[in-house]
Structure formats: C-alpha cells, structure tokens
Amino acid sequence: MKSYQEKATLILEDGTTYTGYSFGYIGKTEGEVVFNTGMVGYPETLTDPSYAGQILVATYPLIGNYGVPPKTMDNDLLLNFESDRIQTKALIVSDYSFNYSHWNADRSLDEWMEEEKIPGIFGIDTRALTRKLRSSGTMLGWIIPGDKVTEEDLNRKIVDPNKTDLVGTVSVKEVIEYNSGKKKIVLVDCGVKNNIIRAFQGRNISVIRVPYDYDFTSIESNGILISNGPGDPKMCQTTVENTKKAMKDGMPTLGICLGSQILGLAAGMDTYKLKYGHRSHNQPVNEAGTHRSYITSQNHGYAVDSSTLPLDWREWFTNDNDGTNEGVIHIAKPFFGTQFHPEASPGPDDTEFIFDMFVRALR
C-alpha cells in the first residue's frame, strides 16, 4: 500500500505556495487553477473536457471515498465517464480517502490518477485557496514534487492555456455517427460530454459528431448542436464562421456552455472572461419573464456580454448569484443557447426540457 508521505507543492503565479501530500502520479504539471463546489461526481468531473488545461481544486472536503467505476461501454460510449480520459491537469483536495467503498468501484481514485499520470495533492487548506481564487480570480499555477521551493520554481513562466488551442486537443479528429432514429443532428464537438450524446440517443435522434473545425454546413441534417468545451470561445473562429453559415440557412441551432458563447459570437454578440467562472452542480439560474428558477450544473470561465445582444435576440437565463448571462434565444428563429448543462452529469436534471425543446424545433 502507498505510504502517501511524499510531499508536493502548488505555486500560484503571484508566488503564493501551498504544500501538501502527493497522491496519484508524482510529477510536475501546470495550468489554470480553478475550483469546483460540487459535492459528488468526481469521475464525471475529472473526465469533463471543459477542464482541459486546468488544475482543479475540490471545495468538498472528502474526495475518493467511493473509488472509481470500471470502464464499461454502452452504445459506443463509456458509462460513468464524460470522455475517454482524465482531462484536468491535476486535482487538489483537502482530505483524500485512503479507503473506498462502493458496489460499482473497481479501483481507487489514486490508482486511476497514477495510471493516467495526473498528479494530486491532499492536505491543503482548500477553503483558504478557494477564498484566494474568489478574491483574486483564477490564476495560473504549477505543481512540483516535494516542499523545497527554489527561486527558479517561483519565477517560472507558463503559457496561459486559454491562449492556446485547447478545443483542438479535446475534439474528435474524424466524423463519428451514432445511429438511433429518423431525425439526425450534427454535433459540433468542442469537447462534448458523453451524456449529451446519451441524451439524444435516449430521444431517438441520430447524432453525427464532427470535429470543431469541420465544415458541418455541408452535412444534411435536421439541426446543429454546438457542444461544451474548454477555454476562450474566440479561439474557435472557424466554428464561429460555420455557425454563421448554418444560421443564415435557418438551421435549428442549440449551443451548450462554450457552444452558447460560440452561438453568441456568430450572432454578433461579445464574450468576456469571468473572474473565477462557474463550476459546480448547484448554480441557480432564473428564466427571464417568469418566476422560475432552476438549479443547474455548470463548468465555464467565459460568458456572453448581455449588453451586446442584437435587437432580434433576448436574454433567456441569468445567474441568480452574480447576474451574469446564462442563456440567449432568438425572438423568432430556432436559435438558442445555455451556459449550463441540461444533461447535467452528475445532476441535477431540472433543465432537460431544453433538449426536448430542441428536438421539437428540428426541421
């Protein structure tokens, strides 16, 4: 059994250091340090492609207690995971559970992370670290083995992953078809979560999954879905231009998370980087024009600027915590997008009705 006695240190770009103990893979890594307030679902969270390039801080104090499920395939997709690998650069937790217990687990979180070469640190005051990220905003950071921090370690310069082609690292490289029903949609894969595909398979819809920079306007379909993904939507100019072409043809279009921002850019809106983003399974959003509020699952660091909406678009949802935009919708045409995840894996599934709304709009 592992001793869990080796130390590791997180260094933030302002020079702040946090030292704890290693689990998973022992090695160096770097990325954007962000936090997630979800209480459950670390297998799904760690495999969410929207976390590419990021060092994840879990605010829930106890992680690892129910282990990791086996890699079981169903309808050409992995069950219990949102992609085929861990997407985060590292995981930081307060308390790591040395023992796991769950009827569906076949290994520990530590073993899984070591297998995929993902470093982890436990024994860090994640409450203090989260408070710092909330006040300062997300920061670049790097992890080194041990607790001896040198001047070279402190002065290291790393590339902001948001200024790189993150989407290109998580998107498929070729077209994949998931046959299910008579109607079919083109899924523009910017880093899609598996549960989005499952949601349409369950609605008897065929899915044609294409790379993010593929000219999907040449494919005959009943609608376009632009998926979630990591980083800055303005790095996806090819996707934005193809979305513009599809919208000119009146093709029903739904954007989720990054996809909603790409939809907004294609319609003439602007986007901006949030201070620390929305990453949790418990974000409240309010539907415009109603008294309805929904609890949603989210993972994004950018948002649509509501002040830049064209006259034929309106704000659909807003975040009840900070008032930022959570969705846009065209006043007459079947174009709409949400910052949150209707497929919500892990839950809640309060907003799955948006998929039904899109299915009804398919031509």
C-alpha positions, -999 to +999 in steps of 0.1 A: +000+000+000+012+035-008+026+055+021+012+089+010+042+105+027+057+123-003+051+160-003+041+182-033+037+220-036+013+242-056+028+275-066+005+303-078+016+329-103+017+356-075+043+335-056+019+320-030+027+284-022+006+255-007+023+223+004+005+190+009+010+153+002+010+136-031-015+110-044-020+098-079+010+104-102+041+121-087+054+147-111+053+182-124+024+199-141+010+234-148-023+250-157-051+274-147-061+269-111-099+268-107-123+255-081-155+233-082-181+233-055-198+201-064-203+175-036-203+143-057-193+130-092-155+133-094-153+105-121-176+126-143-160+159-134-124+148-139-133+135-174-152+166-185-132+180-215-142+216-203-115+211-177-087+207-202-057+228-192-069+233-156-057+224-121-089+216-102-095+224-066-124+205-050-141+225-023-159+195-009-135+183+018-136+145+014-127+130-020-120+094-031-144+076-006-163+058-033-135+049-057-138+048-095-161+026-116-149+002-143-146+013-179-179-002-192-190+006-227-227+012-237-238+024-271-202+032-281-198+054-250-181+049-217-206+047-188-200+069-157-174+090-175-177+121-197-148+113-221-121+086-225-096+100-201-090+124-172-089+160-187-077+180-157-040+187-153-042+179-116-065+176-086-062+193-052-083+182-022-084+188+015-088+152+026-081+121+004-099+090+015-073+062+017-101+035+016-130+034-008-163+016-007-189+013-034-206-016-051-196-004-086-160+006-078-131-015-091-101+008-082-092+038-061-090+074-073-053+073-065-047+042-088-067+058-116-048+091-115-015+073-113-024+052-143-033+084-163-003+103-150-024+130-132-008+145-101-029+150-069-023+169-037-042+164-004-037+180+030-041+216+016-064+241+031-087+242+001-110+267+019-082+293+021-072+285-015-107+289-028-112+322-009-080+335-026-092+324-061-126+341-054-109+374-044-080+374-069-097+354-097-085+322-114-047+321-115-020+302-134-002+277-112+022+248-113+028+217-091+063+204-082+071+173-061+085+180-026+084+210-004+117+227-014+107+257-035+136+274-053+138+309-069+137+291-103+104+274-092+089+308-081+099+327-112+088+300-137+067+314-166+040+293-181+016+298-210-020+306-203-039+276-216-068+299-226-045+314-252-039+281-268-060+258-290-075+238-261-105+228-281-083+212-307-068+189-280-102+175-269-123+174-301-125+143-322-103+141-353-128+124-376-166+121-381-184+096-359-220+086-363-243+073-335-274+060-352-306+060-332-336+075-350-351+091-381-341+126-374-305+135-371-284+163-357-248+174-363-229+176-330-200+200-333-175+185-308-157+213-290-151+189-261-185+172-257-196+154-226-207+118-233-240+124-215-251+150-242-249+122-268-267+098-244-295+124-240-302+124-278-298+086-281-325+083-255-347+107-276-343+085-307-322+111-325-292+101-347-260+121-339-233+129-364-203+140-343-178+162-362-145+179-353-149+215-341-132+230-372-152+208-397-174+225-423-206+209-409-228+231-432-222+205-459-239+177-439-276+171-444-293+171-410-323+184-391-303+206-367-270+217-352-258+212-316-226+231-306-211+214-275-194+225-244-156+227-243-126+244-227-111+279-229-119+311-248-146+309-275-128+335-296-101+308-302-128+289-323-131+313-352-137+285-378-165+272-357-180+307-354-179+312-391-195+278-398-222+286-373-229+319-391-235+300-423-258+275-407-278+303-391-282+320-425-299+289-437-323+289-407-309+256-393-322+250-358-292+255-335-285+248-299-254+258-280-243+244-247-217+262-225-188+271-248-213+263-276-236+291-263-208+315-264-199+305-300-235+309-310-235+344-294-203+354-313-218+341-346-249+362-339-228+394-333-225+393-295-193+397-275-179+374-248-156+380-218-137+361-191-154+357-158-134+365-126-134+329-114-160+312-135-190+290-126-180+254-118-205+234-098-236+212-097-257+238-078-258+271-097-292+288-096-304+304-128-335+325-134-356+322-166-364+357-180-401+367-180-411+340-155-407+334-118-390+301-125-355+294-110-336+262-118-306+245-101-280+237-128-247+221-134-220+244-149-184+245-160-173+276-178-149+305-174-163+328-201-198+343-207-218+362-232-219+400-226-256+407-222-252+444-232-242+433-268-273+414-277-286+423-312-322+436-314-336+402-325-321+383-296-330+384-259-315+372-227-331+338-217-315+330-184-294+348-158-273+336-129-290+343-096-257+346-078-239+373-099-265+383-126-243+371-155-258+357-187-268+321-186-286+318-220-297+336-251-326+330-275-337+344-309-371+361-308-384+343-339-359+317-352-349+283-336-316+295-322-308+293-285-280+285-261-275+279-224-243+283-203-254+255-180-256+218-189-291+203-194-277+168-195-261+175-161-238+146-153-237+144-124-271+161-119-293+179-113-315+174-144-340+202-139-334+217-173-335+186-196-366+201-211-343+223-232-333+191-252-370+183-257-375+219-269-346+215-294-360+182-306-394+198-313-376+225-333-358+201-356-369+206-391 
